[in-house]
Amino acid sequence: MIPGLAHVILHVGFCSAVARLRPETSIAIHVRLSDRTGRPTLDRTFRVDRGDGTEAVVEFDSSFGMYRLDVATPKYGCYASDFLVFMGDHTRAVSEQLDSAPPSPEVPVILSGTAPQAMLYSNPTFVVFDKNAVACNKPISTPLNARINVENDQDAYYAWFYNLDATRPPDSELLALKLQTPTHQHHYVRLPIPFPMPPTRWPNSIQLNVSGEMIDALATEPTDTLLCPKMWRTSAG
C-alpha cells in the first residue's frame, strides 16, 4: 500500500452469465472510480480467470474521499455500482455483486470512521428511531424499519443509511449506534446526524472516529437507554 492512500480489495460477485463460463475463461473486469464532478480517478480493466469460485478479487489504491464505483464485465453485460468512502492508510475490503440490470445506485447518507477493536467486539449495529419518541437519558422506543448496510474492517467501519419512507420530513428520525455489552445487553448512542436528509444526487458523507476512550466511557452507563455523550461528535466529509 502506498503511504497516504487507501488500499482497496474488491470482491466482484459473478452474475449468471459469467458463472456459466468454463473455469479457464479469461474475463475482463472494468473498474471505474469517479468523484462528484464525474471525473474518473481510476479507469482500469483487470483480467482474471473465471476459476471455480463465485467471485473474482482485484486490488487497487485510491486517494482519500467519496467516490462512485462502477464495475462491469462489458462482454457479458453485467454491472454493479455503489458509493464508497476511502480513508488514507487503511485497507478497505469491498464486495459488489454483478447483475444484468443497468446500474442505478441509490443515494445514501454514509457514515464512516476509525474504530478500535473494542468497538468491533461489541457487535456494532445501527438503528433508527422516531425523533419524537426518544429523548436523551430516557428508555428507548421501538426502532423504525430501516435499511442500513454496515462493513467493519479491522480498524474502521462504514455504514450506508437509506431513507425508506420518502414521506418522512427531513430530520424527523434519530440514528443511534447499538453496542452489545459483555452481559448481552445493549448501549444506544445517539449520532448527531440529521436524518432523513433532503434528496441529493451525491451522498452526504459524515465522519465519526471512535476511540477506545469513547467505548470505555460507556461501561458504566445504563443499558436500553438513549445515551447522548458530548464527546461523540461528527464532522461532514
VOBA-1610 file (N, C-alpha, C; in pm, whole numbers, padded with zeros to 5 digits, always signed):
BEGIN
Met+00084-00119+00000Met+00000+00000+00000Met+00088+00125+00000Ile+00057+00221-00085Ile+00132+00346-00093Ile+00092+00434+00024Pro+00187+00488+00101Pro+00154+00573+00216Pro+00060+00687+00177Gly-00043+00709+00260Gly-00139+00816+00234Gly-00258+00774+00152Leu-00249+00659+00086Leu-00359+00610+00003Leu-00434+00497+00074Ala-00556+00474+00031Ala-00632+00357+00075Ala-00604+00242-00020His-00586+00122+00036His-00570+00003-00047His-00705-00069-00050Val-00756-00092-00169Val-00891-00148-00186Val-00880-00290-00238Ile-00945-00382-00166Ile-00956-00522-00209Ile-01102-00541-00251Leu-01125-00547-00380Leu-01259-00552-00436Leu-01297-00695-00471His-01402-00745-00405His-01457-00878-00434His-01576-00859-00529Val-01565-00914-00648Val-01668-00898-00751Val-01744-01029-00766Gly-01869-01030-00722Gly-01952-01149-00734Gly-01999-01168-00877Phe-01990-01292-00928Phe-02022-01319-01068Phe-02174-01316-01091Cys-02214-01259-01204Cys-02352-01269-01249Cys-02370-01405-01316Ser-02493-01441-01351Ser-02520-01574-01407Ser-02448-01597-01539Ala-02435-01491-01620Ala-02368-01506-01750Ala-02222-01544-01732Val-02156-01490-01631Val-02015-01522-01605Val-02004-01655-01532Ala-02097-01681-01441Ala-02091-01805-01362Ala-02101-01929-01449Arg-02161-01918-01567Arg-02176-02033-01657Arg-02051-02062-01740Leu-01954-01973-01736Leu-01835-01990-01819Leu-01745-02101-01768Arg-01660-02150-01855Arg-01563-02253-01816Arg-01460-02192-01721Pro-01405-02271-01629Pro-01310-02218-01531Pro-01187-02152-01594Glu-01145-02198-01711Glu-01023-02144-01772Glu-01050-02014-01850Thr-01174-01969-01856Thr-01207-01849-01933Thr-01146-01724-01869Ser-01084-01641-01952Ser-01029-01513-01906Ser-01138-01405-01918Ile-01157-01330-01812Ile-01264-01230-01806Ile-01204-01092-01787Ala-01256-00995-01862Ala-01216-00855-01845Ala-01315-00786-01751Ile-01265-00734-01640Ile-01349-00661-01543Ile-01305-00515-01545His-01396-00429-01585His-01365-00285-01592His-01408-00218-01462Val-01317-00145-01399Val-01343-00076-01272Val-01319+00073-01293Arg-01419+00152-01254Arg-01408+00298-01267Arg-01447+00364-01136Leu-01361+00451-01085Leu-01392+00536-00971Leu-01404+00679-01023Ser-01509+00750-00980Ser-01525+00888-01023Ser-01567+00975-00904Asp-01527+01103-00907Asp-01563+01194-00799Asp-01697+01260-00829Arg-01738+01353-00745Arg-01872+01411-00758Arg-01888+01493-00886Thr-01779+01531-00954Thr-01788+01602-01080Thr-01796+01507-01198Gly-01784+01375-01171Gly-01783+01277-01278Gly-01644+01247-01330Arg-01543+01314-01278Arg-01405+01294-01324Arg-01353+01159-01274Pro-01304+01073-01362Pro-01252+00944-01318Pro-01118+00959-01248Thr-01104+00892-01134Thr-00976+00886-01064Thr-00911+00749-01083Leu-00990+00654-01130Leu-00940+00522-01170Leu-01028+00474-01284Asp-00965+00431-01391Asp-01038+00379-01507Asp-00952+00267-01564Arg-00978+00144-01520Arg-00883+00036-01545Arg-00956-00095-01570Thr-00902-00175-01659Thr-00955-00308-01687Thr-00860-00414-01629Phe-00916-00500-01547Phe-00841-00611-01487Phe-00879-00740-01561Arg-00783-00825-01584Arg-00811-00955-01645Arg-00794-01063-01538Val-00897-01147-01521Val-00895-01254-01421Val-00945-01383-01487Asp-00909-01496-01430Asp-00963-01624-01474Asp-01095-01651-01402Arg-01188-01709-01472Arg-01318-01744-01414Arg-01300-01833-01292Gly-01216-01936-01301Gly-01188-02024-01188Gly-01309-02105-01146Asp-01304-02159-01025Asp-01413-02243-00974Asp-01498-02175-00868Gly-01464-02051-00831Gly-01537-01983-00725Gly-01655-01903-00777Thr-01711-01822-00688Thr-01829-01741-00722Thr-01794-01594-00737Glu-01665-01561-00723Glu-01624-01421-00732Glu-01480-01410-00778Ala-01446-01289-00820Ala-01307-01256-00852Ala-01263-01146-00757Val-01132-01138-00734Val-01077-01036-00645Val-00976-00954-00722Val-00993-00822-00720Val-00896-00730-00781Val-00858-00626-00675Glu-00739-00569-00689Glu-00689-00475-00589Glu-00636-00349-00657Phe-00653-00236-00588Phe-00600-00109-00638Phe-00591-00012-00521Asp-00524+00101-00542Asp-00511+00207-00442Asp-00595+00327-00482Ser-00640+00403-00382Ser-00721+00521-00408Ser-00689+00630-00308Ser-00707+00753-00350Ser-00694+00866-00259Ser-00812+00869-00162Phe-00793+00942-00051Phe-00899+00962+00047Phe-01019+01032-00018Gly-01139+00997+00023Gly-01257+01070-00023Gly-01373+00980-00058Met-01478+01043-00113Met-01601+00977-00154Met-01598+00960-00306Tyr-01636+00839-00351Tyr-01634+00810-00494Tyr-01755+00726-00534Arg-01789+00736-00660Arg-01883+00640-00718Arg-01800+00530-00783Leu-01834+00406-00750Leu-01768+00289-00806Leu-01859+00226-00910Asp-01806+00205-01029Asp-01878+00132-01134Asp-01792+00015-01178Val-01851-00104-01177Val-01783-00227-01216Val-01862-00291-01329Ala-01794-00344-01430Ala-01865-00404-01543Ala-01781-00515-01607Thr-01851-00615-01658Thr-01791-00713-01750Thr-01860-00688-01884Pro-01812-00592-01962Pro-01884-00547-02083Pro-01921-00659-02179Lys-01833-00758-02194Lys-01861-00865-02290Lys-01984-00945-02250Tyr-02013-00953-02121Tyr-02123-01036-02072Tyr-02240-00954-02019Gly-02233-00822-02032Gly-02346-00737-01997Gly-02383-00737-01850Cys-02284-00738-01762Cys-02312-00739-01618Cys-02246-00618-01552Tyr-02317-00563-01451Tyr-02273-00436-01394Tyr-02301-00432-01243Ala-02231-00342-01177Ala-02257-00309-01037Ala-02213-00165-01015Ser-02280-00097-00922Ser-02246+00041-00895Ser-02273+00071-00748Asp-02193+00160-00691Asp-02206+00189-00548Asp-02137+00321-00518Phe-02166+00377-00400Phe-02093+00493-00350Phe-02008+00447-00232Leu-01880+00486-00231Leu-01786+00439-00130Leu-01704+00553-00075Val-01664+00538+00052Val-01571+00629+00117Val-01442+00554+00144Phe-01329+00617+00113Phe-01199+00558+00142Phe-01123+00648+00239Met-01051+00587+00332Met-00968+00659+00427Met-00821+00628+00400Gly-00739+00730+00398Gly-00597+00712+00371Gly-00530+00621+00472Asp-00435+00541+00424Asp-00358+00448+00507Asp-00444+00339+00569His-00556+00307+00507His-00643+00198+00551His-00663+00099+00436Thr-00672-00028+00470Thr-00708-00130+00373Thr-00858-00152+00380Arg-00923-00143+00266Arg-01069-00149+00261Arg-01112-00269+00177Ala-01187-00361+00238Ala-01244-00474+00164Ala-01386-00437+00121Val-01413-00452-00007Val-01543-00414-00064Val-01599-00532-00143Ser-01728-00559-00128Ser-01794-00666-00204Ser-01903-00605-00291Glu-01901-00637-00419Glu-02002-00590-00514Glu-02052-00709-00597Gln-02184-00716-00615Gln-02245-00824-00690Gln-02285-00777-00829Leu-02229-00841-00933Leu-02267-00806-01069Leu-02407-00852-01101Asp-02475-00774-01186Asp-02612-00806-01224Asp-02631-00763-01369Ser-02727-00826-01437Ser-02754-00790-01576Ser-02838-00662-01587Ala-02898-00617-01476Ala-02977-00495-01479Ala-02885-00373-01484Pro-02926-00267-01555Pro-02843-00146-01559Pro-02825-00088-01419Pro-02705-00041-01385Pro-02681+00010-01250Pro-02749+00144-01228Ser-02809+00159-01112Ser-02871+00285-01072Ser-02865+00294-00920Pro-02750+00328-00866Pro-02733+00323-00721Pro-02817+00427-00649Glu-02879+00387-00538Glu-02949+00481-00453Glu-02847+00570-00382Val-02892+00689-00345Val-02802+00784-00281Val-02826+00780-00130Pro-02730+00726-00053Pro-02747+00715+00091Pro-02678+00830+00166Val-02693+00831+00296Val-02604+00905+00384Val-02498+00805+00431Ile-02371+00839+00418Ile-02264+00746+00452Ile-02190+00795+00575Leu-02184+00709+00676Leu-02110+00736+00799Leu-01988+00646+00801Ser-01872+00701+00835Ser-01750+00621+00840Ser-01656+00678+00944Gly-01558+00596+00981Gly-01459+00644+01075Gly-01367+00534+01122Thr-01262+00572+01190Thr-01174+00474+01252Thr-01242+00417+01375Ala-01202+00298+01416Ala-01266+00232+01530Ala-01169+00135+01594Pro-01171+00124+01728Pro-01083+00029+01796Pro-01144-00111+01793Gln-01063-00211+01824Gln-01114-00347+01830Gln-01225-00361+01932Ala-01220-00280+02040Ala-01323-00288+02144Ala-01462-00261+02087Met-01470-00172+01989Met-01600-00144+01925Met-01643-00263+01841Leu-01550-00318+01765Leu-01586-00428+01677Leu-01623-00553+01755Tyr-01566-00571+01875Tyr-01602-00684+01959Tyr-01743-00668+02017Ser-01798-00546+02010Ser-01930-00518+02068Ser-02043-00538+01969Asn-02015-00605+01857Asn-02116-00631+01754Asn-02191-00503+01715Pro-02121-00402+01664Pro-02187-00274+01636Pro-02290-00284+01525Thr-02407-00231+01552Thr-02512-00216+01452Thr-02571-00076+01468Phe-02658-00039+01378Phe-02720+00093+01384Phe-02871+00077+01379Val-02942+00166+01447Val-03087+00164+01450Val-03140+00305+01428Val-03268+00312+01390Val-03333+00440+01363Val-03457+00452+01451Phe-03474+00567+01515Phe-03592+00592+01599Phe-03669+00712+01546Asp-03798+00714+01575Asp-03876+00836+01555Asp-03823+00939+01655Lys-03786+01057+01606Lys-03724+01157+01691Lys-03816+01203+01804Asn-03947+01198+01781Asn-04042+01242+01882Asn-04068+01135+01988Ala-04014+01014+01967Ala-04043+00903+02058Ala-03928+00871+02152Val-03816+00944+02139Val-03699+00918+02224Val-03645+01049+02279Ala-03571+01039+02389Ala-03506+01156+02449Ala-03380+01109+02519Cys-03283+01198+02530Cys-03157+01164+02595Cys-03180+01117+02738Asn-03110+01010+02773Asn-03113+00952+02908Asn-03249+00897+02947Lys-03331+00866+02848Lys-03461+00804+02870Lys-03462+00667+02801Pro-03549+00574+02847Pro-03556+00443+02781Pro-03586+00457+02632Ile-03530+00367+02554Ile-03551+00372+02410Ile-03692+00326+02373Ser-03734+00362+02254Ser-03861+00315+02199Ser-03834+00204+02098Thr-03937+00157+02031Thr-03920+00054+01928Thr-03856+00117+01804Pro-03747+00061+01754Pro-03684+00118+01634Pro-03776+00112+01513Leu-03755+00204+01420Leu-03828+00204+01294Leu-03765+00102+01198Asn-03845+00060+01100Asn-03787-00021+00994Asn-03683+00062+00920Ala-03572+00000+00889Ala-03463+00076+00828Ala-03382-00014+00738Arg-03321+00049+00638Arg-03224-00021+00553Arg-03088+00041+00579Ile-03003-00035+00646Ile-02871+00013+00684Ile-02770-00097+00649Asn-02673-00064+00567Asn-02566-00159+00533Asn-02441-00119+00610Val-02374-00218+00668Val-02256-00191+00750Val-02142-00282+00708Glu-02021-00224+00698Glu-01900-00301+00677Glu-01801-00265+00786Asn-01747-00366+00853Asn-01647-00345+00957Asn-01514-00403+00912Asp-01410-00319+00915Asp-01275-00365+00891Asp-01202-00373+01025Gln-01076-00409+01023Gln-01002-00427+01148Gln-00989-00299+01228Asp-00983-00184+01161Asp-00962-00059+01232Asp-01053+00052+01184Ala-01164+00017+01120Ala-01256+00117+01068Ala-01393+00055+01044Tyr-01492+00141+01022Tyr-01627+00094+00991Tyr-01687+00188+00885Tyr-01787+00138+00814Tyr-01856+00214+00711Tyr-02004+00176+00717Ala-02092+00275+00715Ala-02236+00247+00723Ala-02311+00333+00621Trp-02403+00269+00548Trp-02488+00337+00450Trp-02630+00343+00506Phe-02687+00462+00516Phe-02824+00480+00565Phe-02913+00523+00449Tyr-03018+00444+00425Tyr-03112+00474+00316Tyr-03246+00515+00373Asn-03308+00613+00311Asn-03440+00659+00354Asn-03547+00570+00293Leu-03617+00492+00376Leu-03719+00400+00325Leu-03854+00467+00305Asp-03874+00584+00362Asp-04006+00649+00356Asp-03988+00792+00309Ala-04016+00815+00182Ala-03997+00948+00124Ala-04093+01051+00181Thr-04198+01006+00250Thr-04295+01100+00307Thr-04249+01156+00441Arg-04145+01096+00499Arg-04096+01146+00628Arg-04026+01280+00607Pro-04058+01382+00689Pro-03991+01511+00673Pro-03844+01502+00711Pro-03760+01590+00656Pro-03618+01589+00691Pro-03596+01605+00842Asp-03495+01538+00892Asp-03453+01547+01032Asp-03564+01508+01130Ser-03646+01411+01090Ser-03752+01364+01180Ser-03717+01232+01247Glu-03602+01177+01213Glu-03560+01049+01270Glu-03425+01066+01340Leu-03397+00973+01428Leu-03273+00978+01505Leu-03194+00850+01484Leu-03068+00864+01450Leu-02980+00749+01429Leu-02903+00720+01557Ala-02887+00592+01587Ala-02813+00553+01706Ala-02725+00433+01677Leu-02609+00431+01741Leu-02519+00317+01735Leu-02556+00222+01849Lys-02575+00096+01817Lys-02613-00007+01915Lys-02493-00097+01940Leu-02450-00104+02066Leu-02333-00183+02104Leu-02372-00285+02211Gln-02327-00406+02194Gln-02359-00513+02289Gln-02259-00515+02404Thr-02310-00530+02527Thr-02224-00537+02645Thr-02180-00681+02667Pro-02080-00705+02753Pro-02039-00842+02784Pro-02150-00928+02840Thr-02253-00865+02898Thr-02367-00941+02953Thr-02483-00950+02854His-02454-00917+02727His-02552-00929+02618His-02669-00832+02633Gln-02645-00720+02700Gln-02738-00609+02697Gln-02686-00510+02593His-02751-00394+02583His-02711-00303+02475His-02707-00158+02520His-02603-00090+02472His-02595+00055+02484His-02639+00117+02352Tyr-02710+00229+02361Tyr-02756+00301+02242Tyr-02698+00443+02249Val-02617+00479+02149Val-02551+00609+02148Val-02609+00692+02035Arg-02662+00809+02070Arg-02716+00899+01968Arg-02606+00947+01875Leu-02636+00950+01745Leu-02545+01004+01646Leu-02600+01139+01599Pro-02528+01246+01621Pro-02580+01379+01585Pro-02575+01403+01435Ile-02664+01334+01365Ile-02672+01342+01220Ile-02817+01370+01181Pro-02846+01477+01107Pro-02984+01499+01062Pro-03026+01391+00963Phe-03141+01328+00989Phe-03186+01219+00902Phe-03339+01208+00911Pro-03407+01188+00797Pro-03351+01186+00661Pro-03301+01325+00620Met-03209+01324+00526Met-03165+01448+00463Met-03245+01469+00335Pro-03258+01593+00291Pro-03326+01617+00162Pro-03258+01539+00051Pro-03335+01493-00050Pro-03275+01414-00160Pro-03164+01491-00230Thr-03058+01420-00261Thr-02944+01478-00332Thr-02896+01382-00440Arg-02815+01431-00532Arg-02760+01346-00637Arg-02629+01282-00594Trp-02571+01331-00484Trp-02444+01279-00434Trp-02460+01254-00284Pro-02406+01145-00231Pro-02426+01115-00090Pro-02366+01220+00003Asn-02432+01238+00117Asn-02373+01315+00225Asn-02279+01224+00302Ser-02158+01270+00327Ser-02058+01190+00395Ser-02032+01248+00534Ile-02048+01166+00637Ile-02028+01206+00776Ile-01917+01120+00834Gln-01825+01182+00907Gln-01716+01108+00970Gln-01729+01113+01121Leu-01716+00997+01184Leu-01714+00985+01330Leu-01606+00884+01366Asn-01494+00933+01411Asn-01386+00846+01456Asn-01413+00806+01601Val-01414+00676+01627Val-01444+00624+01760Val-01313+00579+01825Ser-01289+00624+01947Ser-01167+00588+02019Ser-01197+00485+02127Gly-01092+00422+02177Gly-01109+00330+02288Gly-01163+00399+02410Glu-01123+00524+02431Glu-01173+00602+02546Glu-01324+00621+02537Met-01374+00645+02417Met-01518+00664+02399Met-01594+00536+02431Ile-01539+00422+02391Ile-01604+00293+02421Ile-01597+00264+02570Asp-01482+00288+02631Asp-01466+00260+02775Asp-01561+00344+02859Ala-01590+00465+02815Ala-01677+00554+02893Ala-01821+00504+02899Leu-01858+00414+02810Leu-01995+00361+02810Leu-02015+00252+02914Ala-01906+00195+02966Ala-01916+00077+03052Ala-02008+00097+03171Thr-02008+00217+03230Thr-02090+00241+03349Thr-02224+00306+03318Glu-02253+00325+03190Glu-02379+00390+03152Glu-02494+00288+03150Pro-02617+00334+03170Pro-02731+00242+03170Pro-02757+00183+03031Thr-02811+00063+03028Thr-02845-00002+02902Thr-02990+00029+02864Asp-03024+00000+02738Asp-03159+00023+02685Asp-03205+00166+02710Thr-03111+00258+02706Thr-03135+00400+02728Thr-03065+00476+02618Leu-03125+00587+02573Leu-03060+00668+02471Leu-02951+00753+02536Leu-02826+00722+02504Leu-02712+00794+02558Leu-02670+00904+02461Cys-02639+01022+02516Cys-02604+01136+02431Cys-02472+01198+02478Pro-02363+01121+02477Pro-02235+01175+02525Pro-02183+01286+02434Lys-02130+01392+02496Lys-02085+01509+02420Lys-01960+01479+02338Met-01883+01379+02379Met-01758+01351+02309Met-01780+01279+02176Trp-01903+01231+02151Trp-01933+01165+02023Trp-01977+01272+01924Arg-01882+01324+01851Arg-01909+01433+01759Arg-01876+01391+01615Thr-01959+01435+01525Thr-01938+01403+01383Thr-01889+01526+01308Ser-01836+01502+01190Ser-01798+01610+01100Ser-01834+01571+00958Ala-01869+01671+00878Ala-01905+01645+00740Ala-01781+01617+00659Gly-01790+01512+00572Gly-01675+01479+00490Gly-01671+01560+00362
//
